Amino acid sequence: MVLRIGTEVAGYRIEGVLGSGGMGTVYRAAHPSLPRSDALKVLSSELSQDAQFRSRFMREADLAATLDHPNIVTVHNRGETEDGQLWIAMQYVQGSDADREVQAGRMTPERAVHIISEVAKALDYAHRHHILHRDVKPANFLLAPNDERVFLADFGIARARDDAAGLTATGMVMASVAYAAPETLGGDDVDGRADIYSLGCSLFRLLTQKTPFGGSGGMAAMAAAHLAQPVPRVTDLVPALPPAIDAVIAKAMAKEPADRYHTAAEFARAAAAALDETTAEVKAVPTPRAWPGTPAPARSTPMGYAPPPPPPPPAYEALTYASGSFSGPNGPTTLAPRYPGMPPAPLGGRPATHRRRWIAAAVAVLVVAAAAVTAVFLLGGSHEAPYQPQTFTHMHGTTRINARPTAVAALGPGDGDAVLALGVQPVEFGGAAGGELPSWERSAVKGAPKVLGGFLDTAAVAAAKPNVIIATGDIDDATYNKLAAIAPTVTRPPENATQGWTWQAQLKWVARILGRGSKVDGLINSVRSQQDDLRNQNPAFAGKSIEVVNVADTGVTQTLTPSFTADYLTALGFTYNDKLKRTDVDTGTTRPVPNQDDLYNIETDVLIVARTDSGAGQGGFSGLPSQLTTYKGQMVIVDDPNIIAALADPGGYLASQYLAANLVPAISRQVK
């Protein structure tokens, strides 16, 4: 619950909301005794009640408070409210952030390099103190008016749940996927070079207005690109930039940490030199020194090959990074060295990172396609408790499941999305248009499961040999009986027969069936956090009215509220047209427009036109009903079949990821 203006928290008086996310809400708050405002982050009740999280949060906040640097947001205090909610008070920076400046078109190459150089100072200082940031991205680069000072925000706090010793059983990557280093996504040990990789991604964004791997395919494809695809050229997007900048960013974003810059400052200097076309030395960027603590290259001897001599053992002290050193769900505890620069050493740990392992890890990433801005990925195997036999009461009776399903047929709308998001590979999908899965589901699938079209062929279902069938769509008793004869079949719960069947309710229901309940809250919270970030990044959405009109060869319909589409747009800050509320006479989430002259009456600020008609293609207006040509607001044409499939009810986790990567940018380009 958002606190009202004037509410007091630990003596601080709430003055306004600065932002919100999956962990809680950040307020501008008047200091209890000094004439200033602080940024007060109040964590959610759910996290505040978790004993392990509380302990980890306190340690992280204390360690972050030791950072004293002019380019790092200062942590002033922390504590808890009378009802037990954790809070942390930080320096309030009045101004903007780098990502917002990019979206507003106010970012020049010179300004970008200045910002990166200032952030580099903060990172190198933190690395010398054995602390990683773990979420370096332009939204965390706070800018005082006129760029008088640049601050790096959110050290450690946003990732307090991520702990190398396994604080969370599922092993969450809390970094924003668009800026995450390959070793982070692959679940390997990380050091400061992961932050340098993210800084390279950030400069790419500041120079081009795009993230390096932000094309189609959603979060899963983005993660796979970080792991395996070459770094794109900045000059392909901005030809006016000097070619030397391509080599600089490619080195910062090298797949292997050893191939990157030694420090963030080295990268910043190289970037500044590259933008000066008169600087000859940037034609060939020198290879950085080895990161302290990494093995030296092998020596050549007269007898052939010999390994390098072992380095002298350093002295260590127990210390965890403020942001957690992620090493996968079963990763080793790490210790940080006494002297600057040395990366953490694993205790009984794993061999050094290799690109082959990262690419193999991409398969796990693709299965569960998760993320942060904060995106979240779930990696590795299941850490669920042993499966307990259950009896499910649903619309067509009761079904007993005695063991964890291992061969699942996901036949209803959204069932496949839910099963994949929970880390299970279905043996069969149903309800796919044309018998083909949308791209955001295909990218999460391994192997070649059977995909059924709109017709539910029970003979084909039997051929896939499932041991559990999930069919939460609309099926009749005869079809249910045929499916139940093949394998235990669970349909929709009776309380959601006509309403309340959201993707969140579906995910919880499917998780019960699969025995994967521990993953649900993380997935739902990650989408909520992502939507909060998107809303904060797009302030132009706030309060604008919006509706969706669907144009097909068979006619025109309007999308109603509540629906997944309306709920998603509302979460971004829009206000959905209240004239389109569902009534008892509406049989679904859309309402036909039999008289197209009614389209003249649309008065919303924004209109999304979803096209599946024969004239759809390339986002054009050709072939639309003539009545829409008089619309005075901001119109967004959507005719990508994958986006339209992602908007369909009941929605889903993977669908939300795809919309965030593809629909939201399309809207933001039109809505200013």
N, C-alpha and C positions, 0 to 999 in steps of 0.2 A: 504494500500500500504506500503510495506517494504521500510524504508528509506535507501538510499545509504550511503556507507562508506564516511565519510567526511562531511556529512550533519550536520548543526548546529541546535540544539534544545535548546532554552533558554540558549545559551552560551555553552552547552555541544556539543562536536564533536563526532559523531557516529563512533565507531571503529569496530563494528561487531555485529552480531545477536546472542543473547544467547538462545532465544526461542520465541515461539509465541503461542497464544491460542485464545479463543473466545473473550476475552476482549481486546486484543491488542498484541503488540510485546515488548519484553524485549531486550534492546541493552546494549552492553558494550560501555560506553561513557567516553571520557576524561573530567575531571572536568574543569570548566571554568578558574580556577586560581590555583588550587593545583596540584601537580605532582602525580595524582592518577587517577584510573578509577572507575566509579560508575556504578551500574546497573540502567538503565533508562527505566522505563516502560511507553510506550506511548499508551494510550487507543484508541480504535477505534473511528472513527468519529461518528458512530451511537450512542454509549454510551455518548460521549462527548457532543452531541447535546441535550441530554435528561435533562431537567431542574431539575427534581427530582433526577436523578442519580448524576448530578453534585454536588448538595447540599449534598447528602449522602456521596459521595466520599470525598469531602473536610472534612467533619466531621470525617470520618473513618481515613483518612490519618493523620489528626491532632492528633487523639487519639492514633493511632499506633506509632506516633513519640514520644509519652511520654514514651514508653517502653525503658528502658536503662538497658540492661543485656548482659553479655558477650556471652550468647548462643542465642541471638535473633538478626536477621539481622536488622541493624539500618536504620531507615527512615531519610534521610538527608533533603529533600526539596520536594515541589510539586508546581504545577502551571499549566499553559496552554500555548500552542503555539500561534503564531500570528493568525492562522486560527481556534483557539478555541479548539484544541485537548488537553485533560487533560494529564498530565504526573506526575510521581513521581520518585524521585531519591533515590536509596537505596544503602546500602553497597554492594560492589561487592566481592564475595567470589570466589577466584580462586582455583579450585579443582574439586571435584566430588559431587555426592549425594548418599545417602544410597541405593536407588533403582537401580541406575546404577551399584553400586558395587555388589549388589546381582546378577544382570544379568550377570556381568562379572565373577562370581564365586569367588569373593574375600572377601566374608563375612564369618567370623568364629563366633561361638557362643560368644566367649569372646568379639570380636569386636562389635557384635550386642548389647550386654548388655551395653558396654561402651557408644555406641551411644544413646541407650534408656535412660541411666542415665543422660546424658548431656541434652537431649531434655526434660526430666522430670524437670530439674532445670528451664528451660525456661517456661514450662507450669505452674509450681507452682508459679513462679514470676508473670506471667500474671494473673493467677486466683486471687492472692492476690490483684491485681489492678483491679479486676472485669472485666477482658477482657478474652473472649474465643477466641480460634484459629479457630475452626470449620472445619478445613481441615487438620488434622494431618495425615500424610502419609510419607513413606520413601522418596518420591521424593522431599519433602520439608525439608529433613534433609541434609543440605549442609555441606560438609566435606572439611576442609582445608587440604593441603598436609600432609600425615602421621597422619591424624586425630588429628592434633595438637589442633584444635578447631572444635567443632560441633555447627552449627547454625540452628535455626528453622526459616524458611522463610515464607513469605506471610501472615503475620498477618493482618487479616481483609480485605485486599485489594481485594482479589479474590472473596470475598463474600459481597462486598459493596452493591450489589443489593438486598440482603436478609435482610429484616427489619421486626421486630416484629410488627410494627405498620401498616404493609401492603403496603410497598413501591411498591411491585409487586403484582398485583391482583391475579396471579395464584399461588403464594406461592411456590417459587423454593427452593429445597434443594440443596445448592451449594456444599456440601461436596462430596468427591469422594465416591461412593456407596460402594466400596470394603472395606472401613474403617469406614462407618457411623454407629453411635449408633442407637439402636432401637427407642429411643425417638425422634431422629432427623428424621428418616424415617416416624415415625408415626405422626409427626406434633405436638408433645407435647413440653412443655417448657423444656429447657435444662439448665444445669449448667456445671461446670468444669468436672463432671464425664463423660460427653459425650466425652471430649477430652481424658480422661483416657481410655475409651473403645477403641477409635481409636488408642491410643498408644499400647494397647494390640494387636490389629489387626496388627499393624506395626511390633511388635516383632515377631509375628507369621510369617509374611512375611520374615523378616530378617533371621529367623532360618530355614525356610523350602523352600524358594524361591517361595512360593505360598501364595495367600491371603486365609483367613479362609473359605470363602464360594465362591470360584472362580471356581466351577465346571460348568457343562453344564447348559443351560437354560437362559443365558443372564442376563441382569441387573435386570429384574423383579424377577427372581428366586433368585438372590443374595440378593435383598432387603427382600424378604420373609424369607430367611434363617436367616438373621440378626434378624428378628422379632420373629421367632418361633423355629428354629432348635438349638439343643445343640451345644456348642462350640466343634469343632473337636480337637482331641488330636494331639499335635505336634509330639509326639513319634510314632504315626502311620506312619508319613512321614519320620521322622528321628529317627529310633529306638535307635541310639547311645546316644541320649540325655537323661539326668536323668528324670525319671518319674515325679519328683516333679515339673518340669516346666509346666506340663499339668495343675496342680491345680492352679498355679500362673496365667497363661493366662486365665483359665476359670473364675477366680475371677475378673480379670480386665475386661473381656468381659461378665460379668453377665447381663442378660436381664434387671433386676431391678437395677437402679442406686444405691439404698441403699445397695446392696450386693457387690458393687465394693470397690476398695481401696479408702481410704479417700483422699490421695494425689498421684500425679504422682511419687513422690520420694519414697513413701511406696511401690508402685508397682515395681519400679526399684530396690530397695533393696531386695525385695522378689525374683525377677528374678535372681539377682546376687547370692543370697544364694542358690537358686534352682540348679544352674549350678555347685555349689560346693557340690559334693556328700558326703562330710564329714560333712556337716552341718545338724544336726539332726532336727533342728527346722523347716525346710522347709517341713517336712513330713505332718504337719498340718498348713496351712496358717491361721493366726488369722483373725477373722472377724474385719473389720475396724470400727472405731468409726463412729457414725452417722454423715452424712454431716451436717455442721452447718445450722440451719434453718429448718431441716426436723423434723416432729413430733417424739417425744419420743415414745417408745413402751408402750402399755397399761399396767396399773398396776393391780395386782390382789388384791382384798380386801375381807374381811370376808363376805361381802354381794354378792360377785361375781365379775363382770367385771366393771371397771370404766375407763373412758378415762383419758389420762395424763393431767396434768395441762397445761394451755396455756403458751407458753414462753412469756417473756416480749417483748413488741413491740420495734423493732429496729428503729433507726433513719435512714432515707433514703435521698438520694439526687438523682436528675434526672440524669441519665447517661445510654447511650446505649452502648452495647458491640461493640468493633471494628468490629466484624464479624457479628453482628446482632444476636438477640436471636430469632430463628425461632420458631413460635408457630402456624403454619398453616395459611391459607389465612385469617381467621377471628380471629386471635389470639389477645390477649390483649397487651396493651403497658406494658413494664416492667420498673421497677426502680431498680437500683443497690444500695446495702447497703453501709454504710460508713465503716463498718469494714470488714476485710478480710474473704473470704471463703463463705460468705452468698450468696446463689443463688438468682436470681431475683424473686420478688414477683409479681404475676399477679394482675392487677387492674380489679375488676369485672370479674375475669378470671374463669378458669375451675377447676374441681376437680383434685386431684393428679393423676399422671400417673399410669396406671395399665396395666399389660401385655395383658389382654383381649382386651383393646382398641388398643394396638399396633398391635395385630394380625388382628383385624377388619380393621385397617388402611391399612394393607397389601393388602387388596382387591383393595383399591383405587390405591395403588402403582402398582399392577399388571395390572390394566387397562391401565395405561399410561406409564409404563416401561421406565422411563427416567433416566439421569445421568451425573456425573463431572467429572477427573482428572484432568479431572475434569469433572463429570457426573451430569445430571440435572434430577430431578423428578418433575412432575407436579401433585400436590395433590389437592383433594377437587373438588367442583363443578364448574360449568361454571360461569365466571364473565363477559360474553359477553354482549354487548348492545342488546336491543330488536331486533329480526330478522326483517330485511327489505325485502319485496318482491323483487324478482330478476328474470330477464329473462336471461337465459344462451344460448349463441350461440355456437353450437358445430358441430362436423362433420356430424351429421345427422339432423340438423335443429335447432330449438329453443325450449327451455323448460322453462316454468314459474313455479317458486316455491314461494308460498305465505306465508308459515309458516316454522319455524324451523323443519327440519326432525326429527322424533322420532322413526321411524322404517326403517332402512336403509339396503338395499341389496347391498353389495359390491362385484361386480361380476368380475371386470377386474384384471389383474396382478397388484399387489401392492395396489389395492384399499382397501383391508382389512387392510393392514399395516397402511395406511394413516388414515383410519377411527378410528382404535384403538388408534393410537398415539395421536389423537386429543381428546381422552377421550369419544368416542362414541362406544357403543356395537352394532355391526351389527346384524340384525335378520337372515342374510344369507350371506354366503361366496361362491364365485365361483372360478373356475380354480384351485382347489387344486388337486395335483397329488394323484390319488387313493382315492379321496374323503376325505383326511385327511389333516388338517392344519399342517404346520411345528411347531416344539416345541416352537419357539420364538413367534408365534402368539397364540398358544394354551395357553401359560402361561398368556396371557393378556386377555383371554376371560372368561367372567362369563356366567353361564348357559350352554345351549346346543343348539346353533344356528344350522341351517341346513347348511351343507357343501356339495357343488356340486363338482363333478369331472371335467374332461376336457370338457365334453359335457354340453352345456348350456341348461338345461331342463327348458323351460319357464313355464311348468305346475307346477314344483316344486317351481319356483320363486313365482308364484301366490299363492301357498299354504302358503308361509311365510307371506303374507299380508304386504308387505312393503308399506310405503307411499312415498318413494323416492328410485330410483334405480340408482346406480353409476356403469357405465360399460365403463371404459376407454380403454379396450382392443380392439382387432380387431374383430368387428362384422359387418355383412352385413345388408342391409336395411330391409330385411324381419325379421331378428331377432330383430332389433331395434323396428320395428313397433309392434311386439308381446309384447315386454317389455313395450313400451310406453302405450299399451292398459291396462297394469296391474297397472302402477303407473308412475308419472312423471320420465322420464329417461334422464340422462345427460351422454354424452359420452365425448371423448377427444376434447379439443378446436381445431379449425381448424388450428391455427398457429403451432400446435405441431403434425400435422397429420403424418409427416414423420421424423421429427428430433426435438431435444430439449426436448423430453419427459423424463426428469430426475425425480428422486423421489422428488426433491425439488419443481419442477414445478407441479408435481402431488399433493403434499401436499398442496400447495397454492390453487390449483384448488378445491380440495376436501374441504378445509377449507372454501372457499367461499360458496360452496354448503351447508355446515353444519352451516354456521354462526359462525365459530370458528377462525376467522382470527387473533385474538390477540395471539394465541398460536404458530403460525407458526415460527416466527423469533426465539423464544426461542428454539424450537426443532432443527431447522437448525443450529443455532449457537452452540448448545450443541454438535452436531455431529462434527462440524468443530473443536471445542475446543478439543474434545476427540481425533480426528485424529491428531491434532497438538501435543497433549501429547504423543500419541503412537509413533509419528515420533521422538520426542525428546528422548523418552525412548529407542528407537531402532536406534541408530546412524549408525549401520551396514547396514541399508536399504538404506541410502542416496546414490543416484546416481547409484545404481545397476540396470541393465536392467532386465526386467522380462516379461514373457508372460504366458498365460494360455492355455493349451491343454485339450480338453474334450474327454474322451474315453468312448464310449458307444458300445453296441453290434451291433448297426446299422452303426458304423463308427467313425471316428476321425474328430474333428473340432478344429479350433483355435478361441479364443475369440478376437474380434477386439476392436479398440478404435476409437471413443468414445463409451463407454458402462459403465454400473454401475461397473462392475468388474474392468475394466481398471482404471476408475476414482478413485475407492476406493484404489487400490494399489498405484496409483500415489500420492494420498493424504498422504500415509504413507512414502513417500520419494523415492519410486522406479521410474524408467523411463521405461514406457511401450514401447515395441518393435515398432519402428516407421514403420517397414515393414508391420504392421498389421492395418494400417489405413483403415477405411471403404471407399469404393468407390461407384459409382453409380450402379455398377453391384451387389453389396452385398445387399441381401434382409433382413438382420437382423444383429444381433451383433456377429454372428459366421460365419466362412467360412469353408466349407468342405475341408478335405485333401484327395482327391481321390487317390493320389499316396503316400502311407505311407513312401516311401523312402525319401520324402521331409522332414521328421522328422529328418533325419541326419543333415540337414542344420541349425537346431536351434542353435544359438550362444549366447543366453542371459546368464547373470550371474545366474539367478534364473528361474526355470521352475516349475510352479504349474500344476500338473496333476489332473484334476477333474474326478473322476471315477464314472460312473453309470452302468458299464458293469457287467455281471454276475460274474466276478472274483473279484469284489470290496469287500473290507472288511478288517478291522484291519490295514488300512494304508499300505498294502503290495504292492510289485512290481509284484507279480505273475500274469501272464496273460496279462501284458502290451505288446503293439507292440514291437517286438524285436529291432526296430530302436531306441527306447528310451533308450535302455540299454547302448548305446554308448555316451549318453549325458555327457558332462564333467563338467557342472556347478552344482549348488546346487538344487536338486529336492525335491519338497514337494508334497507328495501324499495326496489328499483330497478325501475321499469317504464317509464322513458323509452326509447323505441326507439332513440334516437340513442346513449345511453349503452351500451345493450346491444350495439349494432352496434360501438361503439368498443372493447368488451371482447373481441370475437371475434378468434380467432387469424388471422394472426400478429401482429395489432396494427399499429401504424404511428406515424409522427411526428405526423401530424395527429390521429390517434386519441388519442395521449398528451396533446396539448394540450387536447383536448375533455374528457378525463377529469380533468385538473388543474383545469379551470374549473368542472366540473359534478358529477363523482362525489366528488372529495375533500371539497368543502364539505358534501355530503350526509352523508358518513361522519363528518366532524368535528363536526357538530351532534349526532350520537348518541353518539359515543365520547368520553368525557371522562376 
